[in-house]
Amino acid sequence: MRPATRARLKPRPIKIYSETMAQIMQTQNRNRSREWFGRAQKVLVEGVNSPSRGAAVYAGGPLLVERGSGSRVWDIDGNEYIDFMMSFGALIQGHAHPVVVKTVSEAVVEGSHFAAATSAEVEAAERFCSMVPSAEVVRFANTGSEATMLALRLARAHTGRNKFLKFEGHYHGWYDPFLLGAHSHPAERLGTVENPARIPDSDGIPLSIFDDVVLAPWNNVDALEDVLRKHGHELAAVITEPIMANMGCILPREGYLKRLRELTHACGALLILDEVVTGFRYAPGGCQEYYGVQPDLSTFGKALGAGFPVGAVAGPRSILERMRWSEKMVLHYGTFNGHRLTMKVIAANLDLLSAKDAYRKLHAVGDAAIAGLREIFRRRKLKAVVQGFGPMFQIYFTERDGIHDYRDYCKFVDTKLYSRFVHNLLERGIYMTPSNGLHWIISTAHTNADVEALLAAADDACAGLS
Ligand SMILES: Cc1ncc(COP(=O)(O)O)c(C=O)c1O
């Protein structure tokens, strides 16, 4: 799609895209969301099942989302929104894609799950391995967190080493040893690049767990060479997100991932590429295909399951076969591993993503949104950058020209202004999380009209910022 032109970006009233939305603009209220959230707080901690969904993020409490179709969701009051959060990236095909609905409807009547060998898991795995460059074999789990936990266990068994390196600001799920330095903090608490502050992200984890974790700044080759000189010989693995997706959307510097690959190889550590966010999003083979980097192990989740819970670890047989039954095996159990409905959905999802032009369209729609937002901020003289490309991006209100790492994010991003901006958008029929550490998601269901609606709403939302 061609980038939004100036003419199309002239300030104008919000365009109404459907009758429902027209009604909403006149009558939008959140009474039922508020009522249900009140009930929720009596029986659920913070009224939700994850702290990233509740009143800590959404001023006045979250919307209770009741229904979705394509790029749209409806809350319990009947308000319609265009969804750019897409279940934190899980919904690569949008909501209730007809193929996914048909697949699940047909499969569920035959029985949901058997916890046994099935043809469904073979069909999912065959497609997976044909798309992901480093996947000789794959093992399915249920979440991204399970996948990264398993990858680390495999790396430790394979190398006979215990320590591993993770980067500041990278999130790899909620398994104990990964919960160091994944949250943002005020600049004065960060420590130095040479000696980053080691701040646990959760209470309830014995500090001794972190004795085996080396923490380093990301996107900085000098710092990486330095830390590997000291610790390389004792590392089982270096784990990295290829694009830093939990501080918004921070791209790797030119050549950084390739250098990381060389350096981990040189010190005998495995490179674990955590593609839970990026997998099946940027290219059929994820970022490893997009950037041409071959990891030893890679982890997947989110988009792979098109809305169904899944995690996956992929790599060479020589490493994954350590899970083969024996006295010294790497243990990976799980009642729901290879869940039959999920496997059916994965096969259908990967077929859809293998269609000619699937990724070209994802990139084109996303790039148009990015270009249009940049133009709005420029015209409105708001200090903001829009980072990322194609199917995933983030907006940072900042005086800087770009946000290149965790420290930039902690020091220079006005996350409160971003939250206000997103709350303004929520009032204008755009659904997104006000948390700056996440990112905007384009699914195959998003259209050029959705982008136009976003840009009109964003333009209007900016007016309310000053
Ligand atoms: C890069 C990355 N790895 C792992 C995970 C954990 O995935 P899940 O939430 O499915 O456990 C996430 C979740 O956001 C993630 O962003």
The ligand as an SDF file (V2000), in Angstrom:
LIG
                    3D

 16 16  0  0  0  0  0  0  0  0999 V2000
   10.1700  -12.5280   23.7600 C   0  0  0  0  0  0  0  0  0  0  0  0
    9.2390  -13.3090   24.6410 C   0  0  0  0  0  0  0  0  0  0  0  0
    9.6050  -14.5210   25.0530 N   0  0  0  0  0  0  0  0  0  0  0  0
    8.7890  -15.2790   25.8190 C   0  0  0  0  0  0  0  0  0  0  0  0
    7.5590  -14.8120   26.2130 C   0  0  0  0  0  0  0  0  0  0  0  0
    6.6610  -15.6630   27.0710 C   0  0  0  0  0  0  0  0  0  0  0  0
    5.5810  -16.1070   26.3190 O   0  0  0  0  0  0  0  0  0  0  0  0
    4.2000  -16.5220   27.0580 P   0  0  0  0  0  0  0  0  0  0  0  0
    3.5560  -15.2570   27.5190 O   0  0  0  0  0  0  0  0  0  0  0  0
    3.4190  -17.2360   25.9900 O   0  0  0  0  0  0  0  0  0  0  0  0
    4.5750  -17.4060   28.1840 O   0  0  0  0  0  0  0  0  0  0  0  0
    7.1430  -13.5530   25.7910 C   0  0  0  0  0  0  0  0  0  0  0  0
    5.8090  -13.0310   26.1810 C   0  0  0  0  0  0  0  0  0  0  0  0
    5.4510  -11.9120   25.9490 O   0  0  0  0  0  0  0  0  0  0  0  0
    8.0090  -12.7660   25.0090 C   0  0  0  0  0  0  0  0  0  0  0  0
    7.6680  -11.5260   24.6180 O   0  0  0  0  0  0  0  0  0  0  0  0
  1  2  1  0
  2  3  1  0
  2 15  2  0
  3  4  2  0
  4  5  1  0
  5  6  1  0
  5 12  2  0
  6  7  1  0
  7  8  1  0
  8  9  2  0
  8 10  1  0
  8 11  1  0
 12 13  1  0
 12 15  1  0
 13 14  2  0
 15 16  1  0
M  END
$$$$
